Structures are given as structure tokens and as C-alpha cells.
Amino acid sequence: MPDHPQPARHHESRAFLHVEPPTGQDRDALGPVVAISRPDHRVPVQGVHWLSHDERDRYALAVESAGAFERQRPEIEGPHDECGDETYGGEHTRRRHKPSRANAVEFQSRQVSAVLIESEDSITAQYQYSSYIELYLTTRFPDGNFTFLNAGIGGDTANGGSARFQKHVLDEKPTAVTINFGMNDGGYGKFNPGANKVYVEKTRAMLDAAKKAGVRVALLSPNAVDRRNKSNGAEYVETQKQFYAPLKDIAGEFGTAFVDQYAITRAATDAMEKDDPKAEKAKPYYDGFHTSPPGGLLMAGAILTGLNAPALVSDVTIDAAGSQAIAKACKVEDVKATDAGVTFTRTDSALPVPVQKDWLPMLPYMSELKNLNWYGLTVKGLKDGDYTVSIDGVAVGKFAAKDLAAGVNLGNVTAGPIWEQGNKVLQAISAKNNLVGQRFFGVVMFNAPDWLKDVADERKPAELKKRMEKIEAAQAEVYKLAKPVPHKFEIAPAK
């Protein structure tokens, strides 16, 4: 965790997604909240651009901008389908392209530059859910060039966020931001109409300021408190529902996207309450609203799926009888298959998020990550029985032949060389975020006394630049760790 004083234990707003502003037609292009653009014809684009309709078919990955994300297997219905299929092992290689869907944001894995700023309260200042979002974006787009910053301040509200919106957000010249205030605003008690009026006014003020600055916005409701272990949680979780009710209409007024994180996390904790009423196994928030690691995953998943982030990492289907492989978002070579086992070499275009062991109790309440971290393997035509899947000689799981024929998600394994690589990325992100926290709390938030103001005004910009250069260097090292490499897969009868 970053080396800075622990913030207050109340929390507020959510994440500000920031990138350098596009120019020309890109600024007026259509599309919702998050977009990763292709490089410019001359140099890599310095920013994440919004895409006009005529650009969309040029991109590799498409994500729905509205409606629920597909819960079925993403290799059939998921956004990476636009990448096409490749069949290996026969006399031909076939590539199938689909047209982009209407109202979609296009993601693309070529090199781009962007900055993600998450500005909130003590929950964001934990560097937990924010680091997991960062981990997803880094491993899913390993050819990207993102820089991630965190501007969480304990105890913040929409009133405070509005007051610092210019300094902490707009002065960074963002292209897109997410705004998610409301946890502290509601007061942790009964519904207060006066407080709600201020909350609505200040939220509108931030949306208005962002619109005047030409900044795209996604408006998010906060996460629902867990009434199992939050004092007066049973009361406040209902207050939250009423308090955040205006957000959807406000987003509509300003033409911004809206993600109801409250509804997503409330559904999850309601289900946990039935299965685990004393919060002994599935415990997302250690005090009912500050996250433990499983809660950090729940929040990151709610935000990412709410923004319709791609589910598919990659997927391979092998027909043992024909020694053929159909690959999506990866390359498959050297296929050798019989009804007793299969070997092949797989080179992916991205890494799965490395599932941490302390996340496991949360997976049943997150569709087992099928909608966020699908690293698929399907093997058809094997004899009945159990099989061990090994990667580079390391066993990562045991599956029945019928389960392999239906398709399994290796994205949820917690061992093996691919998991280890992703875990090194997570560790590097945590180390880099020490620098991010020191820059924000030590420099961005530093207010010099009047008698030092002239000195501070002169030195602060240079210090911010110097520290940003260190962050960018650390970020570059993170990306080096995130580059996929070939791996040898073996599916053999379990011993």
C-alpha cells in the first residue's frame, strides 16, 4: 500500500477516469464512457479518443454501451468475437469478422497513452479496488500505455468533490471521468431531503463543469453497504437506494452514461446474506463499507462490468478427433490430439487477471468471473474420465471430460506460470502506487503557508513533473511484465 497517513474511515466519491483530450472530430465523436483508440497515422495517439461511427469497424474489440453484459460464454457472444476466429490444423486458416454493434465503445490493444485518475474517499485511498481495475486494464490491454493515478481523500462528499473538481480533475486535462459521490453524503442514517438536494446540486455542478470542458463522464452510484456487519446498515442501505435515485435522470440530462454500482453490489450482498448471514465466509467489507480484498474485487467488477468491459481474455476449442483448434484472441500451434489427451502451444494477446486466493469466496456472487475474466479451454472428443490440465509442466487444474467438452475457464486458477506472471504485474502495480500516493498526498495536496507561497508556486510544477516521470517509468516496467509469451499446454489423464 502507498506510504501515506491512513485516511478517515468514512468514504465517498468513486473514480475519475482521465485521459488527455482528443482534438478535432474526435472530441465530437459518438460513444459512451471508455474508449481506447488506435494510433494516429503519424505518431501514437496521446490519449483515449471517442470514436465516430465510421471509425468503429477498424477496431478489434467492441463493447456494448448499454444494457446488461452477456452472461453466457463470451467466446460465442462476447465482445472479442469481432476479432474473428482462426482454425488451425486443417488445410486452411479462416478468419471471420463481424460488424461492430451499434452504440458500442471500441477497445483496441495497440499502443495508446492515457491516464486513469480515481478520485474519491478512504475506499479509493486504500488502493485496493482501484488497483484491481488497473490490473484488469493492464493485463487485458498489454500493448497499452496507460498511466494510473489515485486522488482518493477520506471523508469526501459531492460538495468537497465539486470544490476540488477543477484542481484535482479538470486541471489534469482529462478526456473522460467517472464521478461517484454519495456514500458520505447520505449521512449513514435516515434519508435527509436537504442533504440530498445539496448532493444533487453538486453532482450537477461537476457534470456541468465537465461538459463545458469537453470532458466525457460516466456517473456511478456508490456501492451498497453490507448490513450484516455495518452498524445501522439495515437502515442505511435503504437510505442509499433513495438517496442515489436521482442519478440516472441526472446522467440523462447531461447525456452521460450511468452505472448503478449500488444495485450491482446490493444484489451481491443480498445473496451473500442468504448464504452466509454472519459474514463468516463471503465478507466484502471488513466494517460494512471499507473493502477487504474480496470487496475490492466486487467493486472493481461492478464498475468494469457496468462499463461493459470485455469479458474475453482468449479462448481455444480443440477437436481431439481432427486435431483442429479454433482460437480467439490467441494463436495456437503444434496441436497433437487423440481421444486420450492433447498438447499444443498457445500464445495469447492478453493475460487473465490473476485470481487471488482470498477472492475465491466472492466468485459465486460475480458469475464466477465469466463476464470479466474468461480464459477459455474446450476440448471435445476425449474419452470419459478425469484429466489434468498442465501449463509448461505445471498442473493448474483437474477436470472431467464432459466439463472440458463444455468449456472451462482457466482464468480462475490460482497457480501456474500464467497466473504467476499476472501476479507479478499486480505486485508491480502495488509498488508503483506507492509513488502515486506520495505524489498526491505530498505534492498535489500540499498547501504552502502565505509566506512560502511564492516559493511553492515556483517549485510545485517542477516537482509534480519529476514525480510523474518516476511514475511513468514504473508504469513502463509494469507493462514489460504484462507481455504475453508462448506456453505449452497438456491435457492428460489424471493420475
Stockholm file with secondary structure:
# STOCKHOLM 1.0

chainA/1-495         MPDHPQPARHHESRAFLHVEPPTGQDRDALGPVVAISRPDHRVPVQGVHWLSHDERDRYALAVESAGAFERQRPEIEGPHDECGDETYGGEHTRRRHKPSRANAVEFQSRQVSAVLIESEDSITAQYQYSSYIELYLTTRFPDGNFTFLNAGIGGDTANGGSARFQKHVLDEKPTAVTINFGMNDGGYGKFNPGANKVYVEKTRAMLDAAKKAGVRVALLSPNAVDRRNKSNGAEYVETQKQFYAPLKDIAGEFGTAFVDQYAITRAATDAMEKDDPKAEKAKPYYDGFHTSPPGGLLMAGAILTGLNAPALVSDVTIDAAGSQAIAKACKVEDVKATDAGVTFTRTDSALPVPVQKDWLPMLPYMSELKNLNWYGLTVKGLKDGDYTVSIDGVAVGKFAAKDLAAGVNLGNVTAGPIWEQGNKVLQAISAKNNLVGQRFFGVVMFNAPDWLKDVADERKPAELKKRMEKIEAAQAEVYKLAKPVPHKFEIAPAK
#=GR chainA/1-495 SS CCSSCCCCSCCCCCCCCCCCCCCTHHHHCCCCSCCCCCCCSSSCCSSCCCCCGGGGGGCSEEEESSSCCCCSCHHHHSGGGGGCCEEESSSCCCCCCCCCCTTEEEECCSCCEEEEEECCSTTGGGTSHHHHHHHHHHHHCTTCEEEEEECCCTTCCHHHHHHHHHHHTGGGCCSEEEECCCTTTTTTSSCCHHHHHHHHHHHHHHHHHHHHTTCEEEEECCCCCCTTTSTTHHHHHHHHHHHTTTHHHHHHHHTCEEECHHHHHHHHHHHHHHHCTTCSSCCSBTTSSSBCHHHHHHHHHHHHHHTTCCCEEEEEEEETTTTEEEEESEEEEEEEEETTEEEEEEEESSCCCCCCGGGGGGGGGTGGGTTTCEEEEEEESCCSSEEEEEETTEEEEEEEHHHHHHCEEGGGCCCSHHHHHHHHHHHHHHHHHHHHHHHIIIIITCCCCGGGHHHHHHHHHHHHHHHHHHHHHHHHHHHHHTCCCCEEEEEEECC
#=GC SS_cons         CCSSCCCCSCCCCCCCCCCCCCCTHHHHCCCCSCCCCCCCSSSCCSSCCCCCGGGGGGCSEEEESSSCCCCSCHHHHSGGGGGCCEEESSSCCCCCCCCCCTTEEEECCSCCEEEEEECCSTTGGGTSHHHHHHHHHHHHCTTCEEEEEECCCTTCCHHHHHHHHHHHTGGGCCSEEEECCCTTTTTTSSCCHHHHHHHHHHHHHHHHHHHHTTCEEEEECCCCCCTTTSTTHHHHHHHHHHHTTTHHHHHHHHTCEEECHHHHHHHHHHHHHHHCTTCSSCCSBTTSSSBCHHHHHHHHHHHHHHTTCCCEEEEEEEETTTTEEEEESEEEEEEEEETTEEEEEEEESSCCCCCCGGGGGGGGGTGGGTTTCEEEEEEESCCSSEEEEEETTEEEEEEEHHHHHHCEEGGGCCCSHHHHHHHHHHHHHHHHHHHHHHHIIIIITCCCCGGGHHHHHHHHHHHHHHHHHHHHHHHHHHHHHTCCCCEEEEEEECC
//
